[in-house]
Amino acid sequence: MTLGRILPGRTSTHIRWIASAAAIALIVLLFPRMVDVPAVMRAVQQSDWRLDLLASLAFVAGLVAYAQRWRFLLAGKPGLGETFQAANAGHAANILLPLRAGEALRVTMLGRSAALPLAEVTASVVVERGIEQMMRLLALAGALVTGLR
């Protein structure tokens, strides 16, 4: 008997919650071993909370803009919440896993949650990455031009 028959309709939700809890527990356990916690605490104490708040708001605004851009490439078919969640899950997986596995995760998550064909979602990611590379090249050109004066 499978878990899906025991808990019909809830299996994937339970598995996601368990996986999330396991990932958080792993991070909580590994963080003190991999980071100089006293140095982090000193840096936090020395920082200006207003600038920290402003930076955090700017960061979240950038994540929302990123999700909105991806949504635009998909002709507005998925909701902003679905796109935001899939994009951020992909970013988190890219940080934690090798070989940019988060890209596959975000494509799969958005395809399933928004009921979009995986080919369409994958194509939007390819176009998005192309746009990002062009923006990086423009930023590099701007840096070179302004640095040469």
Salt bridges, closest charged atoms under 4 A:
ASP48 OD1 - ARG50 NE 3.23
GLU103 OE2 - ARG100 NH2 2.83
GLU103 OE1 - ARG106 NE 2.84
GLU103 OE2 - ARG129 NH2 2.48
GLU120 OE2 - LYS77 NZ 2.62
GLU128 OE2 - ARG69 NH2 3.31
GLU128 OE1 - ARG106 NH2 2.64
GLU132 OE2 - ARG69 NH2 2.92
GLU132 OE1 - ARG129 NH1 2.52
GLU132 OE1 - ARG136 NH1 3.87
